Amino acid sequence: MSSNDNHQICSRCISDATIPDIRFDERGVCNFCRIHDSLNEQFPLNDKGKQKLDQIVGKIQRDGQFRKYDCIVGVSGGTDSTFCLYMAKRLGLRPLAVHFDNGWDSEVSIANINNAIRILEVDLEWITVDFKEFSDIQRSFLKASVPDVEIPTDLAIHAVLHRVAAKNNVKWIINGMNFRTEGIQPLKWSYMDGRYVRSIQERYGHLPLVTYPNLTIRNMVDFSLIKGIKTLPLLAYMNYSKAETKDILRREVDWSDCGGHHFESLYTRFVITDLLWKKFGIDKRKIQLSAEVRSEKLTRDAALEILKTPPGGDAEVTEIVLGKIGFTEEEFREILSLPPKTFLDYPTSYPLIKALKWPIRLACSMNVIPKIFYEKYLGAQT
Ligand SMILES: [Zn+2]
């Protein structure tokens, strides 16, 4: 086994030793490449994969045949989620679109959502959180000095999709997760758990969680095991090209580009291009570019070339974000200088997840829990 000096880089993708919990095998290939290959087998882009998708679509239709909707699709206005909604309709499903509004949507993304649901004739449920409360949680995560500051949003999206599914008695949630283009985030950059959000808010926040849709492990067990709600990562079954997809969306649902990957939210833009790079030295493009290299959408050399230019922060975006969230420049400088931490420094349900490793593995093999959950929370750590 090779040692993890900080310069070692995977011989297949472009992930390097700056990524937490990365390990390299005797050929110098990283564990995230191994996870990619395992997901590639689970979601093959061949006739077998197509058959599997057809079967699931048939099951979704049967499960929802006497209901108004047979699936829930979360929409952000970005490429992936808009395409999921478009494809759900093309596959003959009857989706209910759900949007979680955390107060940071760009005008372009709101227009994209409205155009898509109008043209595709889909109903939309728009769920809002009190911005005073939500920005207090966002401030708490910044004060906690952890890199996964987008978890309050990501977790709330999962929560509202499950809640809306349960309320409407819908058994399926379609998401746009795609390991071939998005990659696999290391756990220490994206640990998602309601207890984590609660403990950080209790420690650093000023407001209680009232309108925030939290999602604990117990809630997840209830949604998946008791209510039988399942998730379909639709794009993982498709040979997906971002450029072609954007063209389809422009043509078919009057969609416009938000200007960058995950730039449909101003806060996300600030996090990716400024905070993570300046404070933690994290360049999230490594994850996405590695995925594209593994999927042969980009050569390794081209990806390495892109990385030579550091992620550029936009001073204007940072200023707007700090103003809106209620931090002065000085307070932000203080946050930048705090020693970096991870979810392991806070009370979470992670010890419980680890203790339930084998039951979780079993539930994944029975498709009760998405297999990617096991790979991310337990697979990379072994
Ligand atoms: Zn690799």
Boltz pocket constraint, residues with backbone or C-beta under 6 A from the ligand:
constraints:
  - pocket:
      binder: B
      contacts: [[A, 10], [A, 11], [A, 12], [A, 13], [A, 14], [A, 15], [A, 28], [A, 29], [A, 30], [A, 31], [A, 32], [A, 33], [A, 290]]
      max_distance: 6.0
